[in-house]
Amino acid sequence: MPQSMLPCFAILPKEAFSFQPIIDNPLGSLFTLLMLVLLQAVLGFDNLLYISIESKRAPEDKQQYVRRLGIGIAIVLRIVLLFVILSLLEYVQEPLFHFKIPGLSNEHDTSGAFTLHSLISLAGGAFILYTAVKEIHHLIAVDHPEHDVEGGGKKSVGAVIFWIVLMNLVFSFDSILSAMALTHDFWIMATAIVISGVLMIVLADTVSAFLKKNRLYEVLGLFILFIVGILLISEGGHLAHLHLFGYIVEPMAKSTFYFVIAVLVLVDIVQGRYQKKLQAMNEAKATHAA
């Protein structure tokens, strides 16, 4: 979430948000709704990637089912989470506990003040890092990665749905708090959540099918997921005002995040074309030698 948005909602009291539909300016409300749907789509990219990768853990004939049901449940829970955040905004932003570990000097102390938001970001980021590293190791370690789902990584339908819903809620924190910077109307935000959720259900099948047909891009997706984990951890540390040995934990800017993704995609495309060129050259040499 862009850090410039934080002051927009962090200082607003609960009374600033409305649970009654605001229809004074229909055209303005429609424009805000479109902006929120676009925002949800941009911030939901990493969530969509996680859903596509996690759904592979389910039996193949149930993968579409777990994606759609998981996202469907998450849509309902996102609206509930939105209501809870608006009702308890001051508690979400208030520190739950503080800690301080003295260093060699006052300038090298390790300290922090953890809020509910920061704890969710840190835990979600750590889990995504673990998932990405585990999947990357699995792809390298197995002899036949095309059969990885049938291996030890297989999960039950219920387990896959649980993790899809849970991580969807983790990702939704940023999108909800960012949405609060654009509007104070609960119903506009809830409508945007429903529309973006339906779009996610449609796109999840497309992304999953693409990764299944293009296995090389699965590695790229896992490394993007790895960066998403770092993004969430850095944001959680920033929200907790975390100091490690005197150094402030700064959040990764969204511009930096998308720039890194663009570089990874570009490198992957160039690498793939170069490998095809080398393969064609080797085949030509083998044919000529024969």
N, C-alpha and C positions, 0 to 999 in steps of 0.2 A: 504494500500500500504506500503511495507517495506520502512522504513525511510532512509535506506542506499541508496536507489535509487534516493532520492531527489537531491543530488548534481550533479548527472549525467546529468540532463536536466535543472536544475534551472539556471546554468551558461552558457548554450549554447545560442548563438544568433539565431535569426530566420534564418539567412543565412546557419546555420549548417545543416538544414533539406532540403531535396530535394523533389520537386514535379515531377521530372522526374524519370522514372524507372531506377534502377541501376542493370545492367546485367553483370558487370565485373566478378562476382563470383556467378554463378547460384547455385552451391552446398551450398555455404554459405548463400545465400538468402533463399533457401529452408529450411535450418536448422533454420534460424531466424524465418521464417514463422511458422514452427512447434512449436518453443518455444513460439511465440506470441499466437498461438491458445491454447496451454496448459495454458499460463498465463491468457488468457481471460476466460478459463473454470474454473480455480481455483478462480479467483476474481469474476466470475459470479454466484457462488453458492448462495450467499445471494440474488442476483437479481432474480434468478430462483425461490427461495422460496417465495419472495414477489409476483411475478407474479402468482404463483399457488394459493396463499391465496387470492389475490385481485380479481382474475377471478371468485371466488365463489360468488362475489357480483352480477354478471350478471345472467340473466335467464339461467337455466340449459342447454337449447338447444343452447345457444349462447356462452357458456363458451370457447369451443375450438376455435370458430371464433375470439373472442376478444383476446385470447392469441396469436394466429397466426398473426392477423392483427396488434396488438399492438407491437409485437416484430418486424414484418416486417417494420412498420413505424419507429421504433426506430433504426433499422439497417441503414436506409437512413440518419436519423438525426444524428446518431453517426459519420458517415463519414463526414457529414457537420460540426459537432462539431470538429472533428479531424482537418479538414482544417482550421477552425476558430482559434483553439488553436495554430496550427503551424504558422499561419499568424500573430497572435496577442499574441505570447508567453510572451513577456515582459509585456504586459498589464494585462495578467492573473495573473502574479506573483507579479505585483506592488500593493502596498497597495492603497485601494480606499479612506479610511479615518482612522483616529486614534481617540482614546478616552482615557481619563485618569480620574479616580475618586479617589481623595486623600483619604487615610486611616488615621488611628491614627498616623502613621509614614510613612516615605518614603518606608519602607520595607513592608508595608501592603497596598500599592496602588493597585487598580484594573485598568488594562490598556490593550490595544490591538491595533493591526494594521490589519484591515480586508482587505483581497484580495478577488477577485471574486471567486477563488477556495475555500477559507475558508468559505465564505458566503453560497455557494452551499452545502458544506459538513455539515455545521451547520443546515441549513434549512432542508436538506434531512434527517439528523439524527433525528431531532426533530419530523418531520412528521412520520418517521418509528416508533419511540418510541410511539407516540400518537396512531398510527394504532395498534401496538402490544398490548398496554394496553387496548384499546377499545375492541379489539377482545377477549382478555382474560377475561375481565369483562363481555362481552356478553355471553361467554360460561358458566360462573359461574352463571349469573343472570337468564338466560332463563330456563324454566322448561323442554323444549324438545330441547336440542342443535342440534339434528339431523335435525331439521327443521329451523335452524338459517338463512339459505339463504332466506327462504320465509318470514322472519320477516322484522323488520324495517331496516335491514342492506342492503336490496336489492338496486342496483343501475341500472341506464340505461346503455345500451351497450356503448354509447358514453362516459359516465363518467368513466367507467372502463378502456376503451382504453386510455383515456386521462391520467389517473393516472399511467397506466402501461408504457406508453411512457415517461411521465415526470420522474418517478423514475428510469427508465432505463437510462435516460440521466444523472441523479445524480450519479448512480453507475458507469457509463461509464467514468466519469472524472478520477477516480483512475486508471482504466485499460488503458486509453489512455496515461496518464502521465507516468505510469510504462512502457508502450510499447516504449515510447520515450527514455527510458534508454537502450533499446536493439537495436534500429535501427533508422536511420535518413531518411529512405525511406518511403514516404507517401503511395505509392502503396502497399508495403508489409503490412503496418499497416492496410490499408483499406481492403485488401484481408483477413487478419486475423479477422477483424470485421465481414465480410460477412460470413466466415466459422463458426465462433463461434456463430453468430446469427442463422444460419441454425440449428446447433446442439442444440441451446437453444429452438428453435421451436419444435424440436423432443422430447427433454427431458421434456419440460413443460407439455405436455400431460401425460407423464409417472409419473412425480412427482404429478400432480394433481389427477390422478387416484389412486395413492398409498395413498395419504392423504384422499381421499374420502372413500376408503375401510378400512383404518386403522385410525379411528377418534381419537384414543388416541395419535397418533403421531402428530396430528394437534396442540396439546398443546405444545409439544416439539418444533415444527416449530415456533410457536409464540414466545416462549422464546428465541430461536435462533435469530429471527427477532429483539427482544428487545435488545439483545447484539449487533446486527449489528448497531442499532441506537446509542448505546453508543460508538461503534467504530467510527462511522462517526462524532459524536459530539466531541470526544476527538481529532480526527485528524483535524477537523476544528478549534478547539481551539488552537492546536499546530501550524497550518499554520498561524493563526492570531497572534501568539506570545502572547497569552492571559495569563494574570496574574490575578488571583482571590485572593484578600486580601494578595498579596505578593507571592502566590504559583503559580508556572508555571504549565500550563495545558500540561501534557505529553500525547502523542498518545498511544493508545493500540497497542502493537505489534501484527503482524499477527500470530506469533507463540503462543502468549497468547490467541488470538481469537480462533484458531483452537483447542488448548488444552481445553479451556472451553467447546467448542462444543463437543469434544470427551468425556469429563466427563459427560455432560448432556445426551448424547446418551447412555453411559454406565449405568448411574443411571436409565434412563428410561427403558432400557432392563432388568436390575436386578429387578427393581420395578414391571414391568409387569409380569415377571416369578414368583416373590414372591406372587403377588396377585392371580395368577392362582393356585399356590400351596395352598394358604389359602382357596380359593374357593373350590378346590377339597376336602380339609380336612373337610370343613363345610358341603359339600354335603354328604360326607361319614358318618359324624356324624348324619346328619338328616336321612339318609337311615337306619343307624343302630338303631336309636331311634324309627323309625317307625316299 
